[in-house]
Amino acid sequence: MLDSFTILTKGGIVLWSKEFAKIKGSPINSLIKKVLLEERSAETSFQIDSYSLKWTFSNEFDLIFVVVYQKIFTLLYIEELLTTVKKRFIKMYKDLLLKLKESSDFIMVDKFQEFNFEVILEEVETRSRLQQTSISTPKKYEDTDKGKLVKDQKNERAIKEGRAEKVKRKEQEKKEKAERRKQNKANNLNDSGSSENESEEDSDNDSLEENSDGATKNQTLNEDVARIENDSDEEDEEIIKNRNKLMAAKAKKSPGGYKKKVKDTPDKQSSAGKKARTWDDGKLSKKELEALNRSENNNNNNSSNNKNTEIVREKIQKFNIDMEVSSSSEEEEDSKPVSGFMKYFNVLTGNRVIDKQDLEPILADFKLHLTKKNVAPDIADKIVQSIGTGLEGKKLATFQGVTSVVKQQMEDTVTRILTPKRNIDILREVQAVKGKRPYTIVFSGVNGVGKSTNLAKVCYWLTANGYKCMLAACDTFRSGAIEQLKTHADRLNVHLFERGYSKDAASVAQDAIAFAKDTGYDVVLIDTTGRMQNNEPLMKALSKLVNQNNVDLVLFVGEALVGNDGVDQLTKFDKSLSLLANTTQTHIRTIDGIILTKFDTIDDKVGAAISMVYSTGHPIIFLGTGQNYTDLKRMNIKSVVKSLLH
């Protein structure tokens, strides 16, 4: 049933491996790249192609135990197999594993080949089969708690209604029938006739005893029924007396009945007549038309409008795009008293192994800390579980190292999450295709997140680095979108390519790229329509634009303020672009990177960055930190981690 079982170190060295079937591809390498290195070890399983993988850790010896099997099978013994193999392997090679952990310069892998995995697998499979076959027979309804309760209620009701003797008689008959069935079975099993006679005598004696017991019980039941009837008669007399008293009290009251309340003074109608209603029928008076007139009728208005419509050219100059990191040293941080969720680390004592009970209060507080920093709750839970799996079983040498070890584990986990799988260097990629064709960048996202503004910031940055840029107005849906982009183009002194409104965005982008190639532009920045993530027609149009023009970079522009909704937007954009693309296309493009806007308004609540990167794996390329063209920064992972953990 298994395809393979592998034991390897966290450094990637395979100590022992066994294949039961030929495996296509390398599922274990995919597990390491897509799960373990991205701190997604909190997930219970990983599926790739036709395989399903499960694993467990031994943090004390830095080992990983991985089992691979076909995902169409449901194997109930996998968890037990992993646990049993881990215990047996560590017990068998404990001394060798300690030497391997202390010094890995020279490793004798052949010494681990003696491990007898087949015996353990057979034991676990046998136990699993026995557990499945030894399913206990269900109880009878009469033997369950509910059946007993219903039976008691029936008996009580029978006593009150005077049917106690009848119910008792039925129960007695049931018992006698059950005893006869048992007796018949016993007679069939016994061969000798003497045993049958003895059983009949015993049954006769038992029936006589039960009859005598039943007679005495019937007498007690009859006494109870008589007592209950007397009590009910007394209660009925009291109810009748109380009802008569109530009726007499009502008769003494005045028979006037209910009277409507009359106002002291009648409503007086106003002497003035009813005013005519003004209906909004689209017709405007002369005064309203003059108030809405924005034409330039006089010289004063003309001069003031000319002043307001003057284009202010931006002076293009290079600026520092990297985030500024605070100058506080690590020594100053260590000298500060421990506070917040880090104070729970002091309950641990040195020179011991961290177990699950030690980590539970710490991780619970850390999860609350992450949610306060605007991390999505489900993602915070996965991060906390991943940290727990990395800490459980670790041995601490001294008490002083407890805080630093746990804190370092948290920093390493968050750092690995934020570290991009693909290093996107836009300047290097633009330089690589310069002179051959224009480098194309698409800006996508929902409405009102700042796509056009951040497109202009990126254009300013590229122009400052010596590249000739052109803007493509592919937002042909929103009124004023082209005029907004034209204002940025005039201020930045760059060319704007546009075809007006109500045009096919993919065709406009195609014409813009062809025009840029003919005229020698280095970069084409494509603005798109803002759309909600569940709007299928608009998402299909964006997918058509991206895949038809084979763009170089697709950026998702999202807000740092939205939190969980930003994660939903990003995941649905990414999924829609891949699902709604042309199926004949060999290479389907999806979201490549993220621009996180309004980052200057969130203070230290940087959780949206963690949530977006963790949910999709796409890197954050730029951060929008203001309204000026120079307010564009590259994310500093160390600074974000510091803001998240303090």
MOTAZI-V252761 format. One line per field, one symbol per residue. ss: DSSP state (H for helix, E for strand, - for the rest). psi: psi as a letter, one per 30 degrees, with the letter a starting at -180 (. if undefined). burial: b if it has 24 or more other ideal C-beta (glycine too) atoms within 12 Angstrom, else e. A space follows every 10 residues. Layout:
# MOTAZI-V252761
ss = ???
psi = ???
burial = ???
This chain:
# MOTAZI-V252761
ss = -EEEEEEEE- ---EEEEEE- ------HHHH HHHHHH---- -----EEE-- EEEEEEEE-- --EEEEEEEE -------HHH HHHHHHHHHH HH-HHHHHHH HH------HH HHHH--HHHH HHHHHHHHHH HHH------- HHH-HHHHHH HHHHHHHHHH H--HHHHHHH HHHHHHHHHH HHHHHHHHH- --HHHHHHHH HHHHHHHHHH HHHHHHHHHH HHHHHHHHHH HHHHHHHHHH HHHHHHHHHH HH-------- ---------- ---------- -----HHHHH HH------HH HHHHHHHH-- ---------- -E-------H HHHHH----H HHHHHHH--- -EE--HHHHH HHHHHHHHHH HH----HHHH HHHHHHHHHH H---EE---- HHHHHHHHHH HHHHHHHH-- -----HHHHH HHH-----EE EEEE------ HHHHHHHHHH HHHH----EE EEE------- HHHHHHHHHH HH--EEE--- ----HHHHHH HHHHHHHHH- --EEEEE--- -----HHHHH HHHHHHHH-- --EEEEEEE- ---HHHHHHH HHHHHHHHH- ---------- --EEEEE-HH H-----HHHH HHHHHH--EE EEEE------ -EEE--HHHH HHHHH-
psi = flelkkkllf fgkjekkkkf lkkkaieeee eeefeefghg ffkflkkkbg lkklllljfe ghlkjkkklk ffkjjfgeee eeeeeeeeee eeheeeeeee eejgejkjff ffffkjeeee eeeeeeeeee eefhkkkkll effleeeeee eeeeeeeeee fggeeeeeee eeeeeeeeee eeeeeeeeek ekfeeeeeee eeeeeeeeee eeeeeeeeee eeeeeeeeee eeeeeeeeee eeeeeeeeee fflkgeakkk kkkeklkkkk fklkkkkjki gfkkleeeee efjgljelee eeeeeeefgk kjkkjklklj fkkkkkgklf eeeffkkklb fffffffkll hlkkaeeefe eeeeeeeeee efggkkeeee eeeeeeeeff ekfkkkelef feeeeeeeee eeeeeeefkk ekjjjeeeee eegkfelkkk kkjlalkgfh eeefeeeeee eeefggkjlk kjigigekkf eeeeeeeeee efhlkkklga lhljeeeeee eeeeeeeegh kekjjjklkk klfgjeeeee eeeeeeeefh lekjkkjlkf ffbeeeeeee eeeeeeeeeg lkffkejkka kelkjjlhff gfcgigfeee eeeeefgklj elkkgaflff iklkkjeeee eeeef.
burial = bbbbbbbbbb eeebbbbbee eebeeebbee bbeebbbbbb bbbebbebee bbbbbbbbbe bbbbbbbbbb eeeebebbeb bbebbbebbb ebbeebbeeb beeeeeeeee ebeebebeeb beebeeeeee eeeeeeeeee eeeeeeeeee eeeeeeebbe eeebeebbee beeeeeeeee eebeeeeeee eeeeeeeebe eebeeeeeee eeebeeeeee beeebeeeee eeeeeeeeee eeeeeeeeee eeeeeeeeee eeeeeeeeee eeeeeeeeee eeeeeeeeee eeeeeeeeee eeeeeeeeee eeebeeeeee bebeeeeeee eeeeeeeeee bbebbeebee eeebeeebbe ebbebbbebb bebbbbeebb bbbbbbbbbb bbbbbbeeee ebbebbbebb bbbbbbbbbb eeebebbebb eeeeeebbbb bbbbbbbebb bbbbbbbbbb bbbbbebbbb bbbbbbbbee bbebbbbbbe bbebbbbbee eebebbebbb bbbeebbeee bbbbbbbbbb bebeeeebbe bbbbbbbbbb bbbbbbbbbb bbbbbbbbbb bbbbebbbeb beeeeeebbb bbbbbbbbbe ebeebbbbbb bbbbbbbbbb bbbbbeeebe bbbbbbbebb bbbbbb
